[in-house]
Amino acid sequence: MPFPTRPGSLSARLLVWILPIALAAMTAVSAASYLIARRVILEETQKGIEAVTSAAAAQVRSFFEQRHNDLATIAQSPLFRDHYMNVAYGLDVEAEVYRREIARMLVDLERRAGAYPRLSYLDASGREVCRVEDGKVVERPGPYRGEDFFKSLKRAKRGQRVTTPISKVAWQSAPVVGFGTPFIDESGRFRGALVFGVSLRPVYESLGRIHLGVTGRSYLSVRQTGALRHEPRGGGETLTSEVPIAGTPWSVVTAVNRRDFLSRLTWVSTATLILLFLTAAALVAAISRQVRALLAPLQRLAAASHAYAGGDLEARVDLAGPGEVAELAESFNIMADRLKARTEDLMQRVRELTALQRMNDAVLRQLACLEAAVQGLGFERGALFWVDEGLGELVGACGRGMERVGLTDEELRGKRIDLAGDDILAHVVRGRVPLVVPDARLDPRCDPRWVERTDCRSFGAAPIVSGGRVIAVVCLSSPSVGGPVPAAKLPGLGLFAGAAGLALENARLLGEVTESEARYRTAVENSPHAVVGLDQHYRITLWNRRAESLFGYPPTEAYGRTLAVALGDDVYERLKRTVETEGALRQAAAAVTTRDGRRLDLSVSWTGQSAGPGAAREWFVVMQDETEQRKLQAQLVQAEKMTAVGTLIAGVAHELNNPLGVVTMFAELMVRRPAPPADKEDLKRLHASAMRCADIVQGLLLFSRRGGGVRCRLSLNRVVQATLELFEYRLVRFEGIKLEVELDPA
């Protein structure tokens, strides 16, 4: 850059004072900005790591608490006490029934939770009474292999939960941790234990999805006893955060190399130094040019005045010349700018209002959106770029007014910009504020090849934000103007971007509501229970497929009628009075008869809802068919009664057997003694009746005897005879049945 040759010239005086001060100030600001930014980045990074670790620890703690709750809930089931008490009393059949119920309960838990690859119920000797593995019951589980863990369970107190270390096992691909609790009876005697094998796959998958920077990861570790957090320090130290998981010996640890967050700051410092030298050079050039401009002739002011009077609103005077000439030129320019600004402001407001009025309909189609922006904001060209978050890129979508440079939409769609790069549009996405580039050729953030291809010297860019994230960027320019895009257009550009984002957000919300309504209708239609909707007058407005199959009425016949069509008048009026009195109904029992005469036992839940203040109240009824369930319950009760009767018969037979033996013995002795014939016949009848009673008692004992069967050869004739002896008296005396028995003598 040439400098004036005279040492006392105005240019030399300005450069001597301005340049050293400007360079010193810029250097100090740059150094302070770097140090402050470095400190803030490290502190905020440490806070972010701690927040991420705390959130991850809360999730892991919730996982382990749920496992503890499951263990405590299942251990409180009375089935376990009933089982080991029946085993202690030698009631093997009853114990087997309870064992199967326990296995069924454990299978149901595994299917609901999905986190227990192995569930075991151990007796006092450490043998597995039942084992559920991968949702299936293992018929012969064998001895439990965790001897050390079983010993710790035997030493535990009632209600205490014991945990094993994390380990790898052959029967599960993911690491497993064991949760166990002992069963101790009222006398303090150890009766067995319940052991849950918990898969840590969900925990490791949850921690594996946490990424900070390039090297940052979270993992599960045995709890350390020292400091839990390290503040940022110099060198290549790793930033870490450790949060203990309450109730467990483990902690969640997050570690990340701080260079992941300082690498870009190093690049920024280098770019700042380069920009410092470029700014100094530009400052020298600007000051030299300004000094020479002070000598411009005064005729420019007169020429501009005549041009403005002739209707040229673009006529302006350069602020050249010393003293009063510069002030006069500035006053002229201010006056001209104000007049033009008011005129253009009125025109611009008309265009913006027209464009914004069409925005909600046009913004959903990218071409119409761009056209509205170009025409409404007074630009000549425009380009729209969509944000692809999956690829981390800006992708060209379409253009308007690009025909003059031969740029097609296909070529524009091939333009891709890295969101993490230094391109000007990437800065717009990250900054989320509109900006104006006065000269794209001098801005290092602009791609020079793309600037040359589009012949765009100055342009404005604004982000379109929807749902809290940037979804697109619009770029607008007016090449024929020749100068930079006026900064006064920034508010209009920002208003357009905001309206576009709001319209897209409204469209997204409408789509979500529509999708949610479709999911709701699908869930209601495919529900295993009958779902019925009622209006404020208790008329049916919703009738799903299960209701149709349960009651036999298609929706066309059910709509507009009351629930009396399905429940009957008496049941309907009873339930309706309860709902009107209490406001809702929860699992009320109702016996109804369907259209085809079938009797159903229903569980009815009836609740109300209102669409908003002042809106009519509507009703929602869910009816569950419990007919088969209640039949099974009745059969189970009958089976329990028969078991109780068998136990009672066994006790009575045992009590009768002893006195009956005495009667039989004395009857046999009396028969052998000499006596008159009449007395002799009575004694024989007495002895026969006593023997018959003894046979009946033996038959009852045999019938009620519990234990495993033994395979052996058996005479069918003896089985038939024993059965007849047990039932002959009732069949002949009370049923009037005459028995004729013909047995195979072989």
C-alpha positions in Angstrom: 0.0 0.0 0.0 1.6 3.4 -1.0 2.0 5.9 1.7 2.3 9.7 1.3 5.9 10.8 0.8 5.8 13.8 3.0 6.4 13.1 6.7 4.1 15.9 7.9 1.1 14.9 5.7 -2.3 14.0 7.2 -2.0 10.4 6.3 1.3 10.0 8.1 -0.1 11.7 11.2 -3.1 9.4 11.4 -1.1 6.2 10.8 1.5 7.1 13.5 -1.2 7.4 16.2 -3.9 5.0 15.1 -2.0 1.9 14.0 0.0 1.2 17.1 -3.0 1.8 19.4 -5.3 -0.4 17.2 -2.8 -3.2 17.0 -2.1 -3.2 20.7 -5.9 -3.1 21.5 -6.6 -5.9 19.1 -3.8 -8.1 20.4 -4.9 -7.6 24.0 -8.5 -8.3 23.2 -7.6 -11.5 21.2 -5.4 -12.8 24.0 -7.9 -12.1 26.7 -10.7 -13.7 24.6 -8.6 -16.8 24.1 -7.8 -17.2 27.8 -11.4 -16.5 28.9 -12.8 -18.8 26.3 -10.4 -21.5 27.3 -11.4 -21.2 31.0 -15.1 -21.1 30.3 -15.0 -24.1 27.9 -13.2 -26.2 30.5 -15.5 -25.2 33.3 -18.6 -25.7 31.3 -17.3 -29.0 30.0 -16.7 -30.2 33.5 -20.2 -29.1 34.5 -21.6 -30.9 31.5 -19.7 -34.1 32.3 -21.0 -34.0 35.9 -24.5 -33.4 34.7 -24.3 -36.3 32.2 -22.8 -38.6 34.8 -25.5 -37.6 37.4 -28.2 -38.3 34.8 -26.7 -41.6 33.8 -26.3 -42.6 37.5 -29.9 -41.7 38.1 -31.0 -44.1 35.3 -28.7 -46.9 36.6 -29.9 -46.3 40.2 -33.5 -46.5 39.0 -32.7 -49.8 37.2 -31.1 -51.4 40.4 -33.9 -50.0 42.6 -36.5 -51.7 40.4 -34.6 -55.0 40.7 -34.6 -54.6 44.5 -38.3 -53.8 44.5 -39.1 -56.8 42.3 -37.0 -59.1 44.7 -38.8 -57.7 47.8 -42.2 -58.0 46.2 -41.8 -61.6 45.0 -40.2 -62.6 48.3 -43.3 -61.4 50.2 -45.5 -63.9 48.4 -47.0 -66.5 50.8 -46.4 -69.2 48.2 -42.8 -69.7 49.5 -43.8 -70.1 53.1 -46.6 -72.5 52.1 -44.1 -74.5 50.1 -41.4 -75.0 52.7 -44.0 -75.5 55.5 -45.7 -78.3 53.4 -42.2 -79.8 52.8 -41.5 -79.7 56.5 -44.8 -81.5 57.3 -44.1 -84.1 54.6 -47.1 -83.0 52.4 -45.3 -83.5 49.1 -48.3 -83.2 46.8 -49.3 -79.8 48.3 -45.7 -78.7 48.2 -45.5 -79.7 44.5 -48.6 -77.6 43.8 -47.0 -74.5 45.4 -43.7 -75.2 43.6 -45.5 -75.0 40.3 -47.3 -71.8 41.4 -43.9 -70.3 42.3 -42.5 -71.3 39.0 -45.5 -69.7 37.2 -45.1 -66.5 39.2 -41.3 -66.3 38.3 -42.0 -66.9 34.6 -44.6 -64.1 34.7 -42.0 -61.8 36.3 -39.4 -62.6 33.7 -41.8 -61.9 30.9 -42.9 -58.6 32.4 -39.5 -57.3 33.4 -37.3 -58.8 30.6 -34.2 -58.3 32.8 -33.9 -61.7 34.5 -32.2 -64.4 32.4 -32.3 -66.7 35.4 -34.5 -66.9 38.5 -33.9 -69.5 41.2 -35.7 -70.6 44.4 -33.4 -72.6 46.7 -34.3 -74.7 49.7 -32.3 -74.7 53.0 -29.7 -77.2 51.7 -28.8 -75.0 48.6 -30.7 -77.2 46.1 -32.7 -75.4 43.4 -36.4 -76.1 44.0 -37.3 -74.4 40.8 -35.4 -72.4 38.2 -36.7 -70.2 35.4 -34.2 -69.6 32.6 -34.9 -67.3 29.6 -38.6 -67.4 30.4 -38.9 -71.2 30.7 -39.1 -73.5 33.7 -36.2 -75.9 34.0 -37.7 -79.2 35.1 -34.7 -80.7 37.0 -32.5 -77.8 37.9 -30.0 -79.7 40.2 -27.8 -78.1 42.8 -27.1 -74.4 42.9 -23.5 -73.5 41.8 -23.0 -70.3 43.7 -21.8 -71.8 47.0 -20.2 -68.6 48.4 -23.2 -66.5 47.5 -25.5 -69.1 49.1 -23.4 -69.0 52.3 -23.7 -65.2 52.5 -27.5 -65.6 52.1 -27.6 -68.0 55.0 -25.8 -65.5 57.1 -28.2 -62.7 56.1 -31.0 -61.5 58.3 -34.7 -61.6 57.4 -35.6 -59.0 54.7 -31.9 -58.3 53.9 -30.8 -58.3 50.3 -27.4 -59.6 49.2 -25.7 -58.7 45.9 -22.9 -60.5 44.0 -20.1 -58.8 42.1 -20.5 -58.2 38.4 -19.4 -61.3 36.5 -19.5 -63.1 33.2 -21.4 -66.4 33.0 -21.7 -69.0 30.3 -25.5 -68.9 30.1 -25.7 -65.1 29.3 -23.8 -63.0 26.8 -24.0 -59.8 28.9 -22.5 -59.4 32.4 -24.7 -60.6 35.2 -25.2 -59.5 38.8 -27.0 -61.6 41.4 -29.7 -60.3 43.8 -30.8 -62.6 46.7 -32.8 -62.6 49.9 -33.2 -65.4 52.5 -36.4 -67.0 53.8 -36.4 -67.2 57.6 -39.4 -68.5 59.5 -40.8 -67.1 62.8 -38.4 -69.2 64.8 -35.4 -67.7 63.1 -34.6 -70.8 61.1 -33.2 -70.5 57.6 -35.7 -72.1 55.1 -34.2 -71.2 51.7 -33.5 -68.2 49.5 -34.7 -66.4 46.3 -32.0 -65.5 43.8 -32.4 -63.2 40.8 -29.8 -63.3 38.0 -30.0 -59.8 36.6 -28.6 -59.0 33.1 -26.8 -55.7 32.9 -27.3 -55.4 29.1 -29.8 -52.5 29.5 -27.3 -50.7 31.8 -24.4 -51.1 29.4 -26.5 -50.2 26.4 -27.7 -47.0 28.1 -24.2 -46.0 29.1 -22.9 -46.9 25.7 -25.2 -44.3 24.0 -23.5 -41.5 26.0 -20.8 -39.7 23.9 -19.0 -36.6 24.8 -16.6 -35.2 22.3 -14.5 -37.7 20.5 -13.1 -39.8 23.4 -15.7 -39.2 26.1 -17.4 -42.3 27.4 -19.4 -43.4 30.5 -19.0 -46.8 32.1 -19.8 -48.7 35.3 -17.0 -49.1 37.8 -16.4 -50.3 41.4 -16.7 -47.3 43.7 -13.4 -45.6 44.5 -12.7 -44.2 48.0 -10.9 -41.0 47.0 -12.1 -37.7 45.4 -14.9 -38.1 43.0 -14.2 -35.3 40.6 -11.1 -33.7 39.1 -11.0 -30.0 38.2 -9.4 -29.0 34.8 -5.7 -28.8 35.0 -2.8 -28.2 32.6 -1.3 -30.9 30.3 -3.1 -33.7 28.7 -5.2 -34.6 31.8 -8.6 -36.3 31.4 -11.7 -34.6 32.7 -13.6 -37.2 34.8 -16.7 -37.4 37.0 -17.7 -40.2 39.2 -21.2 -40.5 40.8 -21.9 -43.3 43.2 -25.0 -45.4 42.8 -26.9 -45.5 46.1 -27.4 -48.9 47.6 -24.8 -50.6 45.4 -21.0 -50.9 45.5 -20.7 -49.3 42.0 -20.4 -45.9 40.5 -21.0 -44.3 37.0 -17.8 -42.8 35.7 -17.5 -40.4 32.7 -14.1 -39.6 31.3 -13.2 -37.3 28.4 -9.9 -35.9 27.1 -10.1 -32.1 27.3 -8.3 -31.8 24.0 -11.6 -32.8 22.4 -13.0 -29.4 23.4 -9.9 -27.3 23.1 -8.9 -28.3 19.6 -11.2 -25.8 17.9 -10.1 -23.1 20.3 -6.5 -23.6 19.1 -7.7 -23.2 15.6 -9.6 -20.1 16.5 -6.5 -18.5 18.1 -4.5 -19.1 14.9 -7.3 -17.7 12.8 -7.4 -14.7 15.2 -3.7 -13.9 14.6 -4.1 -14.1 10.9 -7.2 -11.9 11.1 -5.2 -9.4 13.2 -2.6 -8.9 10.5 -5.3 -8.7 7.8 -7.1 -6.1 9.8 -4.0 -4.1 10.3 -3.3 -4.1 6.5 -7.0 -3.2 5.8 -6.7 -0.4 8.4 -3.7 1.2 6.6 -5.5 1.0 3.3 -8.7 2.5 4.6 -7.0 5.4 6.3 -4.9 6.2 3.2 -7.9 6.2 1.0 -9.9 8.4 3.4 -7.2 11.0 3.4 -7.0 11.2 -0.3 -10.8 11.4 -0.5 -10.8 14.6 1.5 -9.5 16.4 -1.6 -12.5 15.5 -3.8 -14.0 18.6 -5.6 -17.0 20.3 -4.1 -18.9 20.0 -7.4 -20.1 16.5 -6.3 -22.4 18.1 -3.8 -24.0 20.4 -6.4 -24.4 17.5 -9.0 -26.0 15.3 -6.4 -28.4 18.1 -5.5 -29.5 18.6 -9.1 -29.9 14.8 -9.6 -32.0 14.4 -6.5 -34.2 17.3 -7.6 -34.7 15.6 -10.9 -36.2 12.5 -9.2 -33.1 10.3 -8.7 -33.6 9.1 -5.1 -30.3 7.2 -5.2 -28.2 10.3 -5.6 -25.7 10.7 -2.7 -22.6 12.7 -1.9 -19.4 11.1 -0.6 -18.4 12.4 2.8 -15.4 14.0 1.3 -13.6 17.3 2.1 -12.7 18.9 5.4 -14.8 20.9 7.8 -18.0 22.5 6.7 -18.0 20.7 3.4 -18.1 17.2 5.0 -20.9 18.4 7.4 -22.9 19.8 4.5 -22.5 16.5 2.6 -23.5 14.5 5.6 -26.6 16.6 6.2 -27.6 16.2 2.5 -27.2 12.4 2.7 -29.2 12.2 5.9 -32.0 14.1 4.4 -32.0 12.0 1.3 -31.7 8.8 3.2 -34.7 9.7 5.4 -36.9 10.6 2.5 -36.0 7.4 0.7 -36.2 5.3 3.8 -39.8 6.4 4.5 -40.8 5.8 0.9 -39.2 2.3 0.8 -40.4 1.5 4.3 -44.0 1.9 3.2 -43.4 -0.2 0.1 -41.5 -2.8 2.1 -44.3 -3.1 4.7 -46.8 -3.8 2.0 -44.6 -6.5 0.4 -43.8 -8.1 3.8 -47.4 -8.2 4.9 -48.4 -9.7 1.6 -45.7 -12.3 1.8 -46.4 -13.2 5.5 -50.1 -13.5 4.7 -49.3 -16.3 2.2 -46.6 -17.8 4.4 -48.6 -20.4 6.3 -49.9 -21.9 3.0 -46.7 -21.5 1.0 -44.0 -22.4 3.4 -44.9 -26.1 3.4 -43.8 -26.2 -0.3 -40.1 -25.2 -0.5 -40.5 -23.6 -4.0 -43.4 -21.4 -2.9 -41.6 -20.6 0.4 -38.5 -19.3 -1.5 -40.6 -17.4 -4.0 -42.5 -15.7 -1.2 -39.2 -14.7 0.4 -37.7 -13.4 -2.8 -40.7 -11.4 -3.9 -41.9 -10.3 -0.4 -38.6 -9.1 0.8 -37.5 -7.3 -2.4 -34.7 -9.5 -3.5 -33.8 -10.9 -7.0 -32.4 -14.3 -6.2 -32.8 -16.8 -3.5 -31.6 -20.3 -2.5 -32.9 -22.7 0.1 -30.8 -25.3 2.0 -32.3 -28.0 4.2 -30.4 -29.3 7.3 -29.7 -33.0 7.3 -29.0 -33.8 11.0 -28.3 -37.4 10.2 -25.4 -36.6 7.9 -24.5 -33.3 9.7 -24.8 -31.4 6.4 -26.6 -28.5 4.7 -28.1 -29.8 1.4 -29.3 -27.5 -1.4 -33.0 -27.7 -2.1 -34.0 -25.2 -4.7 -33.3 -21.8 -6.1 -35.1 -18.7 -7.6 -33.7 -16.3 -10.1 -30.6 -18.5 -10.7 -31.4 -18.8 -14.4 -29.2 -15.8 -15.2 -26.1 -17.7 -14.1 -27.2 -21.0 -15.5 -27.6 -22.7 -12.1 -30.2 -25.4 -12.1 -32.0 -27.0 -9.2 -30.2 -30.3 -9.8 -26.9 -28.6 -9.5 -28.0 -26.8 -6.4 -29.2 -30.0 -4.8 -25.7 -31.4 -5.3 -24.3 -28.6 -3.0 -23.5 -29.9 0.4 -22.0 -28.0 3.4 -20.5 -29.6 6.5 -22.4 -28.2 9.6 -19.2 -28.5 11.6 -17.1 -26.6 9.0 -16.3 -22.9 8.7 -18.7 -22.1 5.9 -20.8 -19.0 6.4 -24.0 -21.0 6.2 -22.7 -23.4 8.9 -22.1 -20.3 11.1 -25.7 -19.2 10.5 -27.0 -22.6 11.6 -24.9 -22.6 14.8 -25.5 -19.0 15.6 -29.3 -19.1 14.8 -29.3 -15.4 13.9 -29.7 -13.8 10.4 -26.7 -12.0 9.0 -25.6 -10.0 5.9 -22.4 -10.6 4.1 -21.3 -7.3 2.6 -18.7 -8.7 0.2 -18.5 -12.5 -0.2 -15.2 -12.2 -2.1 -13.5 -10.8 0.9 -15.1 -13.0 3.6 -12.9 -16.1 4.2 -16.0 -18.1 5.3 -17.5 -18.0 1.8 -16.5 -20.6 -0.7 -14.8 -18.6 -3.5 -15.7 -21.2 -6.2 -19.4 -21.1 -5.2 -19.3 -17.2 -5.1 -17.8 -17.2 -8.6 -20.4 -19.8 -9.9 -23.4 -17.9 -8.5 -21.9 -14.4 -9.3 -23.1 -13.3 -5.9 -21.1 -10.5 -4.2 -23.4 -9.7 -1.3 -26.2 -11.7 0.3 -28.3 -12.1 3.4 -28.8 -15.5 5.2 -31.3 -16.4 7.9 -32.0 -19.7 9.7 -35.5 -21.2 9.8 -36.1 -22.6 13.3 -38.9 -25.1 14.0 -39.3 -27.0 17.3 -36.2 -25.5 18.9 -33.9 -26.7 16.1 -32.7 -25.2 12.8 -34.3 -27.0 9.8 -33.3 -24.8 6.9 -31.3 -21.7 5.8 -32.5 -19.2 3.2 -30.1 -17.1 1.2 -31.2 -13.9 -0.7 -29.4 -11.4 -2.8 -29.9 -8.7 -5.4 -26.9 -8.7 -7.8 -28.2 -5.8 -10.0 -28.0 -3.3 -7.1 -24.2 -3.5 -7.1 -23.7 -2.7 -3.5 -24.0 -4.8 -0.3 -27.4 -5.9 1.0 -28.7 -3.2 3.3 -28.6 -4.0 7.0 -32.1 -2.6 7.2 -33.4 -5.8 5.5 -32.2 -7.9 8.4 -35.4 -7.4 10.5 -37.6 -8.4 7.5 -35.4 -11.4 6.8 -35.6 -12.5 10.5 -39.4 -12.0 10.5 -39.7 -14.2 7.4 -37.6 -16.9 8.9 -39.6 -16.8 12.2 -42.9 -17.0 10.3 -41.6 -19.9 8.2 -40.4 -21.8 11.3 -43.8 -21.2 13.0 -45.7 -22.5 10.0 -43.6 -25.6 9.8 -44.0 -26.2 13.5 -47.8 -25.9 13.2 -47.7 -28.4 10.3 -45.5 -30.7 12.4 -47.9 -30.5 15.4 -50.8 -31.1 13.1 -49.1 -34.2 11.7 -48.3 -35.5 15.2 -51.9 -34.9 16.4 -53.2 -36.8 13.3 -50.7 -39.6 13.9 -51.6 -39.8 17.6 -55.3 -39.9 16.8 -54.6 -42.8 14.3 -52.6 -44.7 17.0 -55.3 -44.1 19.5 -58.0 -45.4 17.2 -55.9 -48.5 16.3 -55.3 -49.2 20.0 -58.9 -48.9 20.8 -60.0 -51.1 17.8 -57.5 -53.8 18.6 -58.0 -53.8 22.4 -58.7 -57.2 24.0 -61.4 -55.6 26.0 -64.7 -54.0 24.9 -64.3 -50.3 24.7 -67.4 -48.0 24.4 -67.6 -44.2 24.2 -70.6 -42.3 25.3 -71.7 -38.7 24.8 -73.1 -36.4 27.5 -76.5 -38.1 27.0 -75.1 -41.6 27.5 -75.5 -42.4 23.9 -72.9 -44.7 22.2 -70.4 -42.9 20.0 -67.6 -45.5 20.0 -68.0 -49.3 19.7 -64.8 -51.3 19.0 -64.4 -54.7 17.5 -64.2 -56.6 20.8 -67.5 -55.0 21.9 -69.1 -56.2 18.6 -67.8 -59.8 19.0 -68.7 -59.9 22.7 -72.3 -58.6 22.6 -73.2 -59.4 18.9 -74.2 -55.9 17.9 -72.4 -54.2 14.9 -71.4 -50.5 15.3 -74.3 -49.4 13.0 -76.8 -50.9 15.4 -75.0 -49.8 18.6 -74.5 -46.1 17.7 -77.0 -43.7 19.2 -78.3 -46.2 21.8 -77.5 -46.6 25.5 -75.5 -49.3 27.1 -78.7 -51.0 28.1 -78.5 -52.7 24.7 -75.5 -54.7 25.9 -75.9 -54.8 29.7 -79.6 -55.0 30.1 -81.9 -52.3 31.7 -81.4 -53.4 35.3 -77.6 -53.6 35.2 -77.3 -50.4 33.1 -79.5 -48.3 35.5 -77.6 -49.6 38.5 -74.2 -48.7 37.0 -75.4 -45.4 35.7 -76.7 -44.4 39.2 -73.3 -45.2 40.7 -71.5 -43.2 38.1 -73.8 -40.2 38.5 -73.3 -40.4 42.3 -69.5 -41.1 42.5 -68.3 -39.7 39.2 -66.6 -42.9 38.1 -66.7 -46.7 38.4 -63.8 -49.0 38.9 -63.9 -52.8 38.0 -67.6 -53.3 39.0 -68.9 -56.9 38.6 -71.8 -57.3 36.2 -73.6 -60.4 35.0 -75.2 -59.9 31.5 -76.8 -62.0 28.8 -75.7 -61.4 25.2 -77.7 -61.2 22.1 -77.3 -64.9 21.3 -78.1 -66.0 24.9 -74.6 -66.4 26.3 -74.1 -65.5 29.9 -71.1 -63.3 30.6 -69.4 -62.2 33.8 -68.0 -58.7 33.2 -65.7 -56.3 35.0 -66.9 -52.8 34.1 -64.8 -49.5 34.5 -66.7 -46.3 33.7 -64.9 -42.9 33.7 -65.8 -39.4 32.4 -63.8 -36.8 30.7 -64.3 -33.2 29.5 -62.7 -31.6 26.4 -62.2 -28.3 28.3 -63.8 -25.6 30.4 -67.5 -25.4 29.6 -67.4 -28.4 27.3 -69.9 -31.3 27.7 -68.8 -34.3 29.7 -68.2 -37.5 27.8 -67.8 -41.1 29.1 -65.4 -43.9 28.4 -66.4 -47.5 29.4 -64.1 -50.5 29.4 -65.6 -54.0 29.9 -63.5 -57.1 30.5 -64.9 -60.6 30.0 -64.1 -62.6 33.1 -66.4 -65.5 32.5 -63.6 -68.1 31.9 -61.5 -66.7 34.6 -64.3 -67.1 37.2 -64.9 -70.6 36.0 -61.3 -71.4 36.6 -61.5 -69.8 40.0 -64.5 -71.9 40.9 -62.7 -75.1 39.8 -59.7 -74.2 41.9 -61.9 -73.6 45.0 -63.6 -76.9 44.4 -60.2 -78.6 44.1 -59.1 -77.0 47.4 -62.2 -78.3 49.0 -61.6 -81.8 47.8 -58.1 -81.6 49.2 -59.4 -80.5 52.6 -61.9 -83.3 52.6 -59.2 -85.9 51.8 -57.1 -84.6 54.7 -60.2 -84.7 57.0 -61.0 -88.3 55.9 -57.4 -89.4 56.6 -57.6 -88.0 60.1 -60.9 -89.5 60.9 -59.8 -92.9 59.5 -56.7 -92.8 61.7 -58.8 -92.0 64.8 -61.3 -94.8 64.1 -58.7 -97.4 63.3 -57.5 -97.9 66.9 -60.8 -98.5 68.7 -62.0 -100.5 65.7 -59.0 -102.8 66.1 -60.1 -103.4 69.7 -63.7 -104.2 68.7 -62.5 -106.6 66.0 -60.1 -108.4 68.4 -62.8 -108.9 71.1 -65.4 -109.9 68.5 -63.1 -112.6 67.2 -62.4 -113.9 70.8 -66.1 -114.0 71.6 -66.8 -116.0 68.4 -64.3 -118.7 69.4 -65.9 -119.2 72.9 -68.8 -121.7 73.3 -72.2 -120.0 73.4 -75.8 -120.8 72.5 -76.6 -120.9 68.7 -78.6 -117.7 68.8 -75.8 -115.8 70.6 -73.2 -117.5 68.3 -75.0 -116.1 65.2 -75.1 -112.6 66.7 -71.4 -112.8 67.6 -70.6 -113.8 64.0 -72.6 -110.9 62.6 -70.8 -108.6 65.0 -67.4 -109.9 63.9 -68.4 -109.6 60.2 -69.6 -106.0 60.7 -66.3 -105.1 62.6 -64.2 -106.6 59.8 -66.3 -104.7 57.2 -65.7 -101.4 59.2 -61.9 -102.3 59.2 -61.9 -102.8 55.5 -63.7 -99.5 55.0 -61.2 -97.6 57.2 -58.3 -99.2 55.3 -59.9 -98.2 52.0 -60.3 -94.6 53.2 -56.7 -94.5 54.3 -55.6 -96.0 50.9 -57.7 -93.4 49.1 -56.4 -90.4 51.0 -52.8 -91.6 51.1 -50.3 -89.1 49.6 -47.1 -89.8 48.0 -45.6 -91.0 44.7 -47.0 -94.0 42.9 -45.0 -97.2 42.5 -45.2 -99.4 39.4 -46.0 -103.1 40.2 -48.2 -106.0 39.0 -51.7 -105.7 40.3 -54.8 -107.9 40.2 -57.7 -106.1 38.6 -60.1 -108.4 40.4 -58.8 -107.2 43.8 -59.2 -103.6 42.7 -62.8 -104.1 41.6 -63.6 -106.0 44.8 -62.0 -103.3 47.0 -64.0 -100.6 45.2 -67.2 -102.5 45.6 -66.6 -103.0 49.3 -66.2 -99.2 49.6 -69.3 -98.3 47.7 -71.6 -101.3 47.9 -73.5 -100.3 50.9 -74.4 -96.8 49.5 -75.3 -98.2 46.1 -77.6 -100.9 47.4 -79.2 -99.2 50.4 -79.6 -95.6 49.1 -79.4 -95.8 45.3 -81.4 -99.0 44.9 -78.8 -100.5 42.6 -78.5 -104.3 42.3 -75.0 -105.4 41.8 -74.0 -108.5 39.7 -70.3 -109.1 39.6 -68.7 -111.5 37.2 -64.9 -111.5 37.4 -62.4 -113.4 35.3 -61.2 -116.3 37.4 -57.9 -116.2 35.7 
